[in-house]
Amino acid sequence: MRAETPHPLIILYLQGLTDVDRWTLLGLSGDLWVTSPATEAGEGRERMFQGEFSNNMDDKGRVSIPASFRDVLNSCHADGKIIITRSHNTPCLIAYPTREWNRLQAAIKDMPANIKRNFIRAVITPSQSFSPDKQGRVLLAGVLREHAALSRIVHFAGTGETFEIWDKASWDKQLEADLLALQDFELDM
């Protein structure tokens, strides 16, 4: 009996030479079958973090990532990990899938030196990498909870490629201000 040579895509997959977070291996039966998150989501688009959800945070700082956000992580991002850090311009946290975090890191390289240093201290330094536990929870560090003034009720807001984590009362105030600012805006489509 001869050993079968693995399909070349599998070899590249194992060596990490393909964009593995964009493809999910479905099966191998003589031919390789793959699907992209874009085709699963329909209309040629990848699934995004969408919607608003509130969950309770326990006394230890653990909070459950909404199930629909975990589904996007698991189906569209190969490692299922998120990096959570402070927002540099609002009192919330931002959760980046690994791919988006890598894009942020690349963008930082082009910043002017003084802004780059400030941004690294404010955003990169406090960041934490997470793989949600079996209950979908993450343990947020005190420095992150303090920045967002998180209390018991934590609000999650999908923003497309990332999602925000807010204290529910702060979210309500921010949303009110955002709606007021958009009151006279008309979107031409």
C-alpha positions as CSV (number, residue, x, y, z in Angstrom):
1,M,0.0,0.0,0.0
2,R,1.5,3.3,-1.0
3,A,1.1,6.4,1.1
4,E,-0.9,9.1,-0.6
5,T,0.7,12.5,-1.2
6,P,-1.3,15.3,0.5
7,H,-3.0,17.8,-1.7
8,P,-0.7,20.8,-2.3
9,L,-3.2,23.2,-0.8
10,I,-3.1,21.1,2.4
11,I,0.7,21.4,2.6
12,L,0.5,25.1,2.1
13,Y,-2.3,25.3,4.7
14,L,-0.2,23.4,7.2
15,Q,2.8,25.6,6.5
16,G,0.7,28.7,7.0
17,L,1.4,30.0,3.5
18,T,-2.2,30.7,2.5
19,D,-4.7,33.1,3.8
20,V,-6.1,30.3,6.0
21,D,-8.5,32.6,7.9
22,R,-10.4,33.1,4.7
23,W,-10.9,29.5,3.8
24,T,-12.4,26.6,5.7
25,L,-11.5,23.0,4.8
26,L,-14.8,21.1,4.3
27,G,-13.7,17.7,3.2
28,L,-11.3,15.6,1.1
29,S,-12.6,12.8,-1.0
30,G,-10.3,12.6,-4.0
31,D,-10.9,16.4,-4.6
32,L,-10.4,19.2,-2.2
33,W,-13.6,21.1,-1.3
34,V,-13.3,24.5,0.2
35,T,-15.7,27.3,0.8
36,S,-14.9,30.9,1.6
37,P,-16.7,33.0,4.3
38,A,-17.8,35.3,1.4
39,T,-19.7,32.5,-0.3
40,E,-21.3,31.4,3.0
41,A,-22.4,34.9,3.8
42,G,-24.0,35.4,0.4
43,E,-23.8,38.2,-2.1
44,G,-20.0,37.9,-2.2
45,R,-19.5,39.4,1.2
46,E,-17.8,38.1,4.3
47,R,-19.8,37.8,7.5
48,M,-19.3,40.8,9.7
49,F,-19.8,41.7,13.4
50,Q,-23.3,43.1,13.4
51,G,-25.9,43.8,16.0
52,E,-26.1,45.0,19.6
53,F,-26.1,42.7,22.6
54,S,-25.9,43.1,26.4
55,N,-24.4,40.5,28.8
56,N,-23.7,40.6,32.5
57,M,-20.1,40.7,33.6
58,D,-19.3,38.7,36.8
59,D,-17.3,40.0,39.8
60,K,-14.0,38.6,38.3
61,G,-14.4,40.6,35.1
62,R,-15.6,37.7,32.9
63,V,-18.1,38.4,30.3
64,S,-19.6,36.2,27.5
65,I,-18.9,37.3,23.9
66,P,-22.3,37.2,22.1
67,A,-22.9,33.9,20.3
68,S,-23.3,35.5,16.9
69,F,-19.9,37.3,17.3
70,R,-18.3,33.9,18.3
71,D,-19.9,32.4,15.2
72,V,-18.2,35.0,13.0
73,L,-14.9,34.4,14.7
74,N,-15.1,30.7,14.3
75,S,-16.4,30.7,10.7
76,C,-14.4,33.6,9.2
77,H,-11.2,33.8,11.3
78,A,-9.1,30.6,11.4
79,D,-7.7,31.0,14.9
80,G,-10.9,32.2,16.5
81,K,-8.9,34.6,18.6
82,I,-9.6,38.2,19.4
83,I,-7.4,41.0,20.7
84,I,-9.2,43.4,23.0
85,T,-7.8,46.8,23.8
86,R,-8.9,50.4,24.6
87,S,-10.3,52.7,22.0
88,H,-8.0,55.8,21.7
89,N,-10.9,58.2,21.1
90,T,-14.0,56.8,22.9
91,P,-14.6,55.3,26.4
92,C,-15.0,51.7,25.1
93,L,-12.9,48.7,24.2
94,I,-12.4,47.4,20.7
95,A,-12.2,43.7,19.9
96,Y,-10.1,42.8,16.8
97,P,-9.9,39.4,15.1
98,T,-6.2,38.5,14.5
99,R,-6.4,39.6,10.8
100,E,-7.7,43.0,11.7
101,W,-5.2,43.4,14.5
102,N,-2.4,42.6,12.0
103,R,-3.8,45.4,9.7
104,L,-3.8,47.8,12.6
105,Q,-0.1,46.9,13.3
106,A,0.8,47.5,9.7
107,A,-1.0,50.9,9.8
108,I,0.9,51.9,12.9
109,K,4.2,51.6,11.0
110,D,3.3,54.6,8.8
111,M,2.4,57.0,11.7
112,P,4.6,59.9,12.5
113,A,7.0,59.0,15.4
114,N,5.4,61.0,18.1
115,I,1.8,59.8,17.3
116,K,3.1,56.3,16.9
117,R,4.6,56.3,20.4
118,N,1.4,57.7,21.9
119,F,-0.8,55.2,20.0
120,I,1.3,52.3,21.0
121,R,1.2,53.3,24.7
122,A,-2.6,54.0,24.6
123,V,-3.8,51.1,22.4
124,I,-1.1,48.4,21.9
125,T,0.3,48.2,25.5
126,P,-3.0,47.3,27.3
127,S,-4.1,44.8,24.6
128,Q,-4.9,41.3,25.5
129,S,-5.3,38.2,23.2
130,F,-8.2,35.9,23.9
131,S,-9.7,32.6,22.9
132,P,-13.1,32.6,24.5
133,D,-13.6,29.7,26.9
134,K,-16.3,26.9,26.4
135,Q,-19.0,29.3,27.7
136,G,-17.7,32.0,25.3
137,R,-16.3,34.1,28.1
138,V,-13.2,36.3,28.3
139,L,-11.6,37.7,31.4
140,L,-11.1,41.5,30.9
141,A,-8.1,43.0,32.7
142,G,-8.8,45.7,35.3
143,V,-7.0,48.4,33.2
144,L,-9.4,47.7,30.3
145,R,-12.5,47.6,32.5
146,E,-11.5,50.9,34.0
147,H,-11.0,52.6,30.6
148,A,-14.5,51.7,29.5
149,A,-15.9,52.2,33.1
150,L,-17.5,48.7,32.8
151,S,-20.1,47.9,35.3
152,R,-22.3,44.8,35.6
153,I,-24.1,45.3,32.2
154,V,-21.7,45.2,29.3
155,H,-22.9,46.2,25.8
156,F,-21.5,44.7,22.6
157,A,-21.8,46.7,19.4
158,G,-20.9,45.2,16.0
159,T,-18.9,47.6,13.8
160,G,-18.2,45.4,10.8
161,E,-14.7,44.0,11.0
162,T,-14.4,44.6,14.7
163,F,-16.8,45.1,17.7
164,E,-16.9,47.5,20.6
165,I,-17.4,46.7,24.2
166,W,-19.2,49.4,26.3
167,D,-20.7,50.0,29.6
168,K,-24.4,49.9,28.9
169,A,-25.1,53.4,30.3
170,S,-22.1,54.9,28.4
171,W,-23.4,53.2,25.2
172,D,-26.8,54.7,25.6
173,K,-25.4,58.2,26.0
174,Q,-23.0,57.8,23.0
175,L,-25.8,56.5,20.8
176,E,-28.0,59.4,21.8
177,A,-25.2,61.8,20.8
178,D,-24.5,59.9,17.6
179,L,-28.2,60.0,16.6
180,L,-28.4,63.8,17.4
181,A,-25.3,64.4,15.3
182,L,-26.8,62.5,12.3
183,Q,-30.2,64.2,12.7
184,D,-29.8,66.3,9.5
185,F,-27.7,63.9,7.6
186,E,-29.2,62.3,4.5
187,L,-27.5,59.3,2.9
188,D,-27.6,59.4,-0.9
189,M,-27.9,55.8,-2.2
